[in-house]
Amino acid sequence: MELSFLTPLAGLVTIAVAVPLVAFFRSEQRAARVRKVLHLAPPGGSQRLTVAAIVVLALLVGLGAAQPVLERTEERSARSDAQAFFVIDTSRSMLAADSPGDPSRFERARSAALRFRDAIGTVPVGLASLTDRALPLAFPTANHDTFETTLRLSLGIDRPPSSAAGDVRATSFAALSDLGSRNFFRGADRRLAVVFTDAESTRFNPESIARVLGEGNVQLIILRFWREGEEVYGPEGAREPYVPDPGSADSARRLAAAAGGEAFDEDELDEAIGAARRMLGEGNTIVRAQLSDIDPLAPYVFLAALVPLGFLLARRNVA
């Protein structure tokens, strides 16, 4: 835990206390001379308390202006030789559920991604969405909070929409080639893509995708979320036009086999995690210090400044 200041120069406002203090002392000197001439008794109460209150008020205002913060950091270990990318299907067919109000494929996939991420521990994990293109949302990081925040807040159905946004079958496995040909991964020898999808893809060439992934040294796991009889329901629970693809399981298996990877159904999550651990293997870790939290203290300092300010106002009113 460390105390630091965001705007330390702003604390120089404390120097401004010199002006009212000098004016106060001169006023007191003149008042003392007048009382001496008129043979008047000095007013009750110690003036030292007034001076002390002014000084404390100035110090607190200066401290608050400097914006003190408490920084809490923690050290985390991360694999230096391996990275993973979780690619989650956000096409409209992922809204399919057993009935209105039941968890959709997308919700089940997101929950599985959280569990999967925790299970592979120190491996940095990135996050991407998949429709007719793969869009990176967070690059591989060992920070679990960053991953979870991105998963919950940045990922959503049709965000962004595919070019076939009105079609519930907008997923294109061909877009997975981007993970091998573009800079999704950097500086890692072992690279793993885990695709969370219903596998209801438009036409694709498994060998072509596998070739590009192989050139990028990317291994592949497909986790399929699909149940018989699921429908896509609108906000009011009305069924939307949707025809399930019974061949989606075969699509997932064909692509995984071509890429030398593995395909699993959603109830085989533990098996998929085991396969990921085998593909990633063991490797060296490095320690990375990561900022975990910042607590601003300025509001509390300004609240504390109300105490001497209230004292000065009370003294003024009594006088």
MITORVEX-89007 format. One record per residue (C-alpha): x, y, z. Coordinates in Angstrom, 3 decimals, m for minus. Example, Ala and Ser with C-alpha at 12.3 -4.5 7.8 and 13.67 -1.06 7.14 Angstrom:
<atoms>
ATOM_xx_yy_zz
ATOM_12.300_m4.500_7.800
ATOM_13.670_m1.060_7.140
</atoms>
This chain:
<atoms>
ATOM_xx_yy_zz
ATOM_0.000_0.000_0.000
ATOM_1.407_3.384_m0.980
ATOM_0.295_6.996_m0.540
ATOM_0.790_9.263_m3.553
ATOM_m0.544_12.549_m4.909
ATOM_m2.139_13.064_m8.322
ATOM_m1.629_16.872_m8.374
ATOM_1.120_17.610_m5.832
ATOM_1.711_21.193_m7.052
ATOM_m1.877_22.064_m6.193
ATOM_m0.908_21.617_m2.560
ATOM_0.936_24.938_m2.766
ATOM_m2.433_26.553_m2.129
ATOM_m1.489_26.115_1.537
ATOM_0.935_29.017_1.153
ATOM_m2.065_31.298_0.737
ATOM_m2.682_30.956_4.481
ATOM_0.147_33.421_5.077
ATOM_m1.949_36.343_3.827
ATOM_m4.888_35.987_6.259
ATOM_m2.514_35.122_9.108
ATOM_m0.489_38.303_8.606
ATOM_m3.711_40.315_8.378
ATOM_m4.981_38.624_11.528
ATOM_m1.830_39.401_13.523
ATOM_m1.810_43.054_12.456
ATOM_m5.473_43.383_13.354
ATOM_m4.815_41.878_16.764
ATOM_m1.882_44.246_17.333
ATOM_m4.016_47.272_16.531
ATOM_m6.839_46.016_18.730
ATOM_m4.413_45.458_21.611
ATOM_m3.107_49.032_21.316
ATOM_m6.649_50.423_21.322
ATOM_m7.594_48.336_24.376
ATOM_m4.482_49.579_26.176
ATOM_m5.310_53.217_25.481
ATOM_m8.927_52.740_26.552
ATOM_m7.993_50.499_29.472
ATOM_m10.232_47.686_28.182
ATOM_m9.897_44.050_29.129
ATOM_m8.902_41.669_26.345
ATOM_m11.729_39.520_24.908
ATOM_m12.286_36.077_26.355
ATOM_m10.917_32.929_24.698
ATOM_m7.452_32.177_23.399
ATOM_m6.443_33.622_20.065
ATOM_m4.024_30.762_19.689
ATOM_m6.978_28.478_18.992
ATOM_m8.073_30.757_16.152
ATOM_m4.584_30.779_14.667
ATOM_m4.319_27.008_14.998
ATOM_m7.709_26.533_13.307
ATOM_m6.646_28.735_10.371
ATOM_m3.399_26.800_9.969
ATOM_m5.128_23.408_10.153
ATOM_m7.780_24.532_7.669
ATOM_m5.133_25.701_5.218
ATOM_m3.145_22.485_5.559
ATOM_m6.212_20.320_4.970
ATOM_m7.312_22.340_1.940
ATOM_m3.804_22.095_0.491
ATOM_m3.661_18.379_1.150
ATOM_m7.045_17.850_m0.484
ATOM_m6.047_19.940_m3.507
ATOM_m3.005_17.701_m3.994
ATOM_m5.456_14.764_m4.405
ATOM_m3.939_12.067_m2.192
ATOM_m4.668_8.473_m3.166
ATOM_m3.906_5.089_m1.659
ATOM_m2.501_2.674_m4.224
ATOM_m2.707_m1.040_m3.533
ATOM_m0.647_m3.256_m5.794
ATOM_m0.203_m6.981_m5.938
ATOM_2.266_m9.252_m7.651
ATOM_0.902_m11.853_m10.028
ATOM_2.671_m14.633_m11.861
ATOM_2.023_m15.148_m15.558
ATOM_3.227_m17.628_m18.147
ATOM_5.757_m16.036_m20.470
ATOM_5.628_m18.803_m23.085
ATOM_1.865_m19.291_m23.546
ATOM_m1.232_m17.247_m24.346
ATOM_m4.876_m18.050_m24.986
ATOM_m7.704_m16.247_m26.739
ATOM_m11.318_m16.938_m25.826
ATOM_m13.525_m16.293_m28.842
ATOM_m17.224_m16.037_m28.008
ATOM_m19.929_m16.253_m30.648
ATOM_m22.190_m13.180_m30.438
ATOM_m24.472_m13.913_m33.378
ATOM_m28.224_m13.803_m32.792
ATOM_m28.610_m17.585_m32.734
ATOM_m26.702_m17.530_m29.425
ATOM_m29.888_m16.100_m27.867
ATOM_m31.546_m19.504_m28.258
ATOM_m32.851_m20.995_m25.012
ATOM_m35.139_m23.781_m23.841
ATOM_m37.876_m21.288_m22.986
ATOM_m38.267_m17.559_m22.290
ATOM_m36.293_m16.592_m19.193
ATOM_m34.010_m19.631_m19.280
ATOM_m30.243_m19.102_m19.728
ATOM_m29.434_m18.570_m23.377
ATOM_m26.529_m20.150_m25.196
ATOM_m24.677_m16.852_m24.874
ATOM_m25.199_m16.690_m21.101
ATOM_m24.091_m20.280_m20.683
ATOM_m21.033_m19.608_m22.843
ATOM_m20.087_m16.559_m20.792
ATOM_m20.355_m18.514_m17.539
ATOM_m18.253_m21.312_m19.006
ATOM_m15.628_m18.792_m20.135
ATOM_m15.255_m17.494_m16.571
ATOM_m14.786_m20.999_m15.214
ATOM_m12.409_m21.884_m18.051
ATOM_m10.328_m18.775_m17.421
ATOM_m9.937_m19.581_m13.712
ATOM_m8.975_m23.145_m14.527
ATOM_m5.914_m22.276_m16.637
ATOM_m4.474_m20.057_m13.924
ATOM_m1.340_m18.169_m14.915
ATOM_m1.867_m18.263_m18.686
ATOM_m2.596_m14.757_m20.070
ATOM_m6.007_m14.801_m21.756
ATOM_m7.508_m12.436_m24.314
ATOM_m11.118_m12.046_m25.352
ATOM_m12.739_m11.651_m28.781
ATOM_m16.226_m11.735_m30.280
ATOM_m17.181_m13.797_m33.324
ATOM_m19.834_m13.205_m35.973
ATOM_m18.753_m12.878_m39.588
ATOM_m15.473_m11.483_m38.239
ATOM_m13.332_m11.946_m35.159
ATOM_m13.002_m8.747_m33.156
ATOM_m10.465_m8.547_m30.300
ATOM_m11.841_m6.886_m27.173
ATOM_m8.950_m7.510_m24.779
ATOM_m5.504_m8.817_m25.623
ATOM_m3.964_m11.607_m23.506
ATOM_m3.597_m10.490_m19.901
ATOM_m2.945_m12.174_m16.581
ATOM_m5.305_m9.744_m14.860
ATOM_m8.477_m11.680_m14.085
ATOM_m10.396_m8.504_m13.251
ATOM_m9.710_m7.040_m16.696
ATOM_m10.889_m10.232_m18.357
ATOM_m14.065_m10.482_m16.284
ATOM_m14.963_m6.802_m16.727
ATOM_m14.534_m7.054_m20.494
ATOM_m16.553_m10.255_m20.581
ATOM_m19.459_m8.752_m18.662
ATOM_m19.531_m5.215_m20.034
ATOM_m18.062_m5.243_m23.559
ATOM_m19.424_m8.498_m24.916
ATOM_m23.011_m8.778_m26.139
ATOM_m25.201_m10.166_m28.887
ATOM_m24.799_m8.185_m32.131
ATOM_m22.151_m5.970_m30.539
ATOM_m21.011_m5.114_m33.093
ATOM_m23.607_m6.504_m35.543
ATOM_m22.478_m8.669_m38.401
ATOM_m23.048_m7.664_m41.998
ATOM_m25.999_m10.074_m41.887
ATOM_m27.415_m8.699_m38.638
ATOM_m30.979_m9.601_m39.540
ATOM_m30.077_m13.251_m39.972
ATOM_m29.872_m15.426_m36.852
ATOM_m27.202_m17.528_m38.602
ATOM_m24.462_m14.973_m39.056
ATOM_m21.499_m16.873_m37.624
ATOM_m18.646_m17.586_m39.997
ATOM_m15.934_m19.985_m38.891
ATOM_m13.835_m18.582_m41.724
ATOM_m13.272_m15.491_m39.543
ATOM_m11.227_m17.635_m37.143
ATOM_m8.403_m17.452_m39.670
ATOM_m7.703_m13.969_m38.316
ATOM_m6.335_m15.506_m35.126
ATOM_m3.522_m17.053_m37.147
ATOM_m2.873_m14.288_m39.648
ATOM_m3.234_m11.137_m37.539
ATOM_m1.567_m9.917_m34.362
ATOM_m3.913_m11.507_m31.842
ATOM_m0.974_m13.240_m30.168
ATOM_2.450_m11.754_m29.529
ATOM_5.602_m13.161_m27.992
ATOM_4.250_m16.610_m27.052
ATOM_5.336_m19.958_m28.437
ATOM_2.197_m21.794_m27.302
ATOM_m1.003_m20.261_m28.582
ATOM_m4.495_m21.537_m27.947
ATOM_m7.853_m20.377_m29.299
ATOM_m10.944_m21.546_m27.399
ATOM_m14.162_m20.899_m29.346
ATOM_m17.451_m20.731_m27.432
ATOM_m20.153_m21.121_m30.071
ATOM_m23.295_m22.954_m31.173
ATOM_m21.285_m23.903_m34.295
ATOM_m24.122_m22.816_m36.590
ATOM_m21.775_m21.385_m39.175
ATOM_m22.195_m20.363_m42.759
ATOM_m20.224_m22.414_m45.284
ATOM_m16.536_m22.670_m44.540
ATOM_m13.441_m24.526_m45.712
ATOM_m11.957_m26.427_m42.720
ATOM_m8.634_m27.092_m44.440
ATOM_m8.153_m23.433_m45.368
ATOM_m8.850_m22.250_m41.824
ATOM_m6.632_m24.979_m40.377
ATOM_m3.760_m23.999_m42.653
ATOM_m3.814_m20.343_m41.526
ATOM_m4.110_m21.304_m37.859
ATOM_m1.195_m23.695_m38.292
ATOM_0.940_m20.992_m39.875
ATOM_0.237_m18.844_m36.822
ATOM_1.022_m21.759_m34.469
ATOM_m2.498_m21.540_m33.005
ATOM_m4.122_m24.648_m31.506
ATOM_m7.897_m24.900_m31.453
ATOM_m10.597_m26.017_m29.017
ATOM_m14.292_m25.637_m29.876
ATOM_m16.865_m25.730_m27.117
ATOM_m20.380_m26.090_m28.561
ATOM_m23.492_m24.708_m26.851
ATOM_m26.560_m26.292_m28.409
ATOM_m29.630_m28.178_m27.187
ATOM_m32.445_m29.861_m29.025
ATOM_m35.618_m27.753_m29.158
ATOM_m34.094_m24.402_m28.291
ATOM_m35.695_m21.294_m29.766
ATOM_m34.720_m17.643_m30.098
ATOM_m37.068_m15.454_m28.046
ATOM_m37.542_m11.704_m28.309
ATOM_m37.780_m9.241_m25.382
ATOM_m41.472_m10.043_m24.842
ATOM_m40.948_m13.785_m25.077
ATOM_m42.197_m14.070_m28.642
ATOM_m40.447_m16.590_m30.879
ATOM_m38.216_m15.130_m33.563
ATOM_m37.667_m16.750_m36.974
ATOM_m34.989_m19.345_m36.324
ATOM_m34.219_m22.756_m37.779
ATOM_m31.690_m24.770_m35.743
ATOM_m28.836_m26.473_m37.539
ATOM_m28.687_m30.150_m36.522
ATOM_m25.371_m30.423_m38.353
ATOM_m23.617_m27.946_m36.066
ATOM_m21.933_m30.697_m34.064
ATOM_m20.452_m32.099_m37.266
ATOM_m19.273_m28.605_m38.264
ATOM_m17.429_m28.198_m34.970
ATOM_m15.832_m31.634_m35.232
ATOM_m14.746_m31.157_m38.861
ATOM_m13.031_m27.846_m38.151
ATOM_m11.369_m29.072_m34.962
ATOM_m10.119_m32.231_m36.673
ATOM_m8.718_m30.292_m39.635
ATOM_m6.844_m27.957_m37.248
ATOM_m5.544_m30.815_m35.105
ATOM_m7.670_m29.599_m32.198
ATOM_m10.632_m30.929_m30.255
ATOM_m14.381_m30.216_m30.129
ATOM_m16.631_m30.623_m27.083
ATOM_m20.254_m30.093_m26.141
ATOM_m21.090_m27.717_m23.297
ATOM_m21.634_m30.533_m20.808
ATOM_m18.020_m31.586_m21.436
ATOM_m16.488_m28.413_m20.018
ATOM_m14.150_m30.285_m17.676
ATOM_m12.859_m32.364_m20.582
ATOM_m12.290_m29.199_m22.628
ATOM_m10.331_m27.646_m19.755
ATOM_m8.229_m30.781_m19.507
ATOM_m7.476_m30.616_m23.226
ATOM_m6.461_m26.969_m22.895
ATOM_m4.069_m27.793_m20.087
ATOM_m2.468_m30.521_m22.182
ATOM_m2.072_m28.177_m25.158
ATOM_m0.612_m25.379_m23.043
ATOM_1.598_m27.711_m21.035
ATOM_3.920_m26.372_m18.346
ATOM_6.137_m23.364_m18.667
ATOM_8.069_m20.653_m16.902
ATOM_6.254_m17.848_m15.143
ATOM_7.334_m14.290_m14.544
ATOM_6.206_m11.988_m11.767
ATOM_4.303_m8.931_m12.877
ATOM_3.288_m6.185_m10.442
ATOM_m0.169_m4.993_m11.367
ATOM_m2.133_m2.069_m9.955
ATOM_m5.209_m3.555_m8.331
ATOM_m6.958_m0.598_m6.719
ATOM_m6.801_3.167_m6.148
ATOM_m8.710_4.825_m3.310
ATOM_m9.060_8.636_m3.520
ATOM_m8.680_10.345_m0.152
ATOM_m9.390_13.966_m1.133
ATOM_m13.142_13.810_m0.298
ATOM_m12.334_12.695_3.260
ATOM_m9.699_15.412_3.661
ATOM_m12.151_18.106_2.581
ATOM_m14.736_16.726_5.002
ATOM_m12.170_16.956_7.793
ATOM_m11.537_20.594_6.812
ATOM_m15.120_21.393_7.803
ATOM_m14.155_20.980_11.486
ATOM_m11.721_23.944_11.746
ATOM_m13.901_25.933_9.354
ATOM_m16.917_25.398_11.601
ATOM_m14.852_26.419_14.625
ATOM_m13.805_29.675_12.960
ATOM_m17.375_30.504_11.925
ATOM_m18.612_29.805_15.451
ATOM_m15.925_32.064_16.957
ATOM_m16.808_34.804_14.495
ATOM_m20.509_34.640_15.354
ATOM_m19.802_34.706_19.098
ATOM_m17.547_37.706_18.673
</atoms>
